[in-house]
Amino acid sequence: MNPVLVTILGFAIIFLMTALGSALVFVFKDNISPKLNTLFLGFAAGIMVAASIWSLLLPSIEGAADWGTWKFVPAVCGFLLGGIFLVVLDKVVPHLHAATNREEGPDVALAKPVKFFLAVTIHNIPEGLEVGFAFGAAATLGTDAALVSALALAVGIGIQNLPEGAAVALPMKPVTGSRLKAFAFGTASGAVEPVFAVVGYFLAAYLSAAQPWLLSFAAGAMIFVVAEDLIPSAKLDEHTHLGTWGVMVGFALMMTLEVVFG
């Protein structure tokens, strides 16, 4: 396998799937139904939780084996730092939490859909980092198995990016008055992922000693997104079993990809 081509493919997948989801604005006349939205969000949450465990936290603990009894330290500290990183972003970037309709960050005059776009954009950062860290670690190991595992992770993240792209593009249609502009907003929300994937790749590849910390950092940031946005936005109290099964299926799919290809 050509590591460079596979890495480029992995980075492209996470962006192109967001663009594909955004293209649903040309298909649907209105927003997707609340039930379908709950299913999509639960599915995305399940994928992200499973990816955080199998692709990030477990490799983080294994990578700190030389710490002996204290090998949990990089995983725990990095995990918490990932959550703190998202809190800082919440404070400095104006955005809207769709689940609670609560605005955070600096008080600036922006339309609510734009602030929702920013919320999705900043929460795509840890997904890009996760994929980049995985490919960077694979480059360090230099094995086809590690490369395939990283690609499987990119596919899993890409799958959950599809409904994310739609979630940004569809509300933008009535605001912008144009399907094309709404599609551009949805696609742009995923543009940060390959950018931060490149950042994560070089950090993991050239700072191999920091890999356990970097992997758990991405896991913490992703779990923060799941707990703060995805689960509340899924409104499990209204569609309990539908959202829960979305989480279960998403988790099972990502777990399968990790076990089969990892």
N, C-alpha and C positions, 0 to 999 in steps of 0.2 A: 504494500500500500504506500502511496506517496503521501507522506505526512502533511506537506504543504497544501496539496489539493484537498485532502480530507478536512483539514482545518478550515480552509476557505469555504468549503461546502457547509461545514457546521455553522460558521458565522453567518453565511448567507441564509440558511434555513430559518434561523430565529427571526431574521428581518422579513424575509419573503412571506412567512406565514402571517405576520402582522398585516402586511400589505394585502394578502389574500382575504383576511378577515375584514379589512377595511373596504374591500371591493364588494362586500355584501350590501353596501349602501346603494349599489346599482340594481340590486335584486329586490330588497324589501322596500315597500312603500313607507312603512312606519317602523318604529322601534320593535325589536323582538319582544315576544310575549313575556310577562313576568315569570311564568313557569319555566320557559326555555332559558331565560336569563339566570334563574336560580340554578338550573341544571349545569349551565356553562360555568358559572362561578364556582360551584361546588367541585366540578371536574378540575378546574384550574387549581383550586386549593389542594386537592388530593395529589395532583402531579407535583406541585411545589413542595409539599410536605415530604413525599417519598423521595424526591430528588435531593432535598436537604439532608435526609438521613443517609441514603445509600451513596450518593455522589460526593457528599461534602463532610458530614460529621464522622462517619465511619472511617473514610480515608484520612481524615484529620487525626483521629485517635491512633490509627495504625502508623501514620507518619511520624508520630511523636513517641514511638516505641522506646527510643533510647532515653526517655525521661523516666522509665521504670514505673514505679507506683504512681508518679505524678503525671503520667502521660495524658490525663484528662485536662490538664491545665490549659494548653493551647486551644483545645476544643471549647472549653467553657468560656475562657476569656474572649476568644475571637467571636464566639457566638453572641455574647453580650455586647461587644463593641459593634457588631453588625446592626443590632437594634438601636444603639446610640447614634450610629451614623444616619439611620433613617429619621430619628427624632430631630437631628440637626437639620437635615434636608427639609423636614416639615416646617421648621422655624424660619428658614431663609427663602423658601420658594412659595409664592402664593398659589394655593390650590384648594380644591373642593373635595371633601369626602362625600361620595354619592350616597352612601348608606345612611348617613346622619344629616346630610345637607349642611354640614358644618364647614365653614371656611377657616383655613389656617394660613400662617405665614404673613408676610407684610401686607398691609391694607392698601391695595392698589385697585384702580378702576379697570377691572377685566370682567367680561361676561362669564357667567357661571360655567357654560360648556368649555370655555377656554381654560378656566381653572381646573375643571375635571380632566381636560387634556393634559395639563401640567402634572396633575396627581398621578395619572397613569404613566406619564413619561418618567417621573422621578422614581416610581416604583418598578420600572423596567430596568433600572440600573443594576440591582443585584442579580437579575436574571442574566444580563450580559456578563457581569463579573463571574458568575458561576460557570458559565460555558467557557469563558476564557481561562479560568483557573484549571478546569478539567483538561483542556487541550494543552495548557502549559505544563501540567503535571505529566501528561502523556508524552510530551516532548522530552521531558527529563528522563522518564522511564525508558523511552525508545522502543516500546513493544507494540505490536499490532493490536493486542488485546486491550491495552490502555487507550489506544486511539479509537477503537470501535466503541468502547465504553463511553468515551467523550462524545462521539457522534450520536450514540443512543440518547445521551442526555440532551443534546441539541435538538434531536427529533422530538423528545418529550416536551421540552420547553416550547418548541415551535408549535406543537399541537395545542397547547394551552394559550398561545399567542393569538390563535385564530379568533376566538370569541372576544379577546381583548381589543383587537383591531376593530371589530364590529361595534363594541361597546363605546368606542370613541367616535367612530365615523357616523353612526346613525343619529345620535343627538346633535351632531354638528350640521346635519342637512338643513333643518329649519332655521338654524342660526345664520348660516352662511348663504342660504338660498341657492346652493349649488351642490349637486352630488359630487362633482369633480373636486371642489374645494373641501368637502367633507371627507372624501377619500384621501386627499392630501394630508389633512390633519391626522387621520387615523394612521396613515403610513408613517408620518413624521414621529408619532409617539413611539414607534418601534425603532427609530433610527439610532437611539442611544444604545441599544443592545449590542450591535456589532462594534460600535466605538468602544464601549467599556469591555467588550469581549477581548479586543486587541490589548487594552490596558491590562486586563487580568492575565492574559496569555504571557506577556512579557514579565509581569511581576512574578508569576508562578515559575516560569521557565528559568529566569535569571536570579531569583531569590529563593532557591530551593529550600534553604533552611527555614524560610518563613511560610512554606506551603501549608503546614498544619493550621497556622494562624489565619492565613488567607482563606482557606477552604471553610473553616468554621465561621469566619466573618461573613462570607456570602450566605451561609446557612442562616445565621442570625438575622440578616437583613431580609431574607425571603420569608422566614417564619413571622417576622414582624409584619410584613405586608399581608400575609394570610390572616393573621389574628386581627389586624386593625381594619383591613378593607374587604378582603374577599369574603370571609365568613359573614360579617355584618351585612355586606351588600347582597349576599345570597338570600337574606331574610328567611332563614331556616324556620323561624317561628310561624311563617305563613305557609310554607311548602316543605314541611319537615322532612318527610321521607324522600321527596324528589331531590332536595339539596344534599341530603345525607348520602343518598346513593350516588350522586354526582361525585362527592368526595371519595367514596369507596371505590368507584370505578376508576377515577383518575389516579388514586393511590395504587390500585392493583395494576393498572397499565404501566405506570412508571416503574413499579417494582419489577414487573415482568421484563421490561426493557433492560433494567440494570442487571438482573440475574442472568438473563439469556445472553446478553452481549457483554456484560462485565466479567 
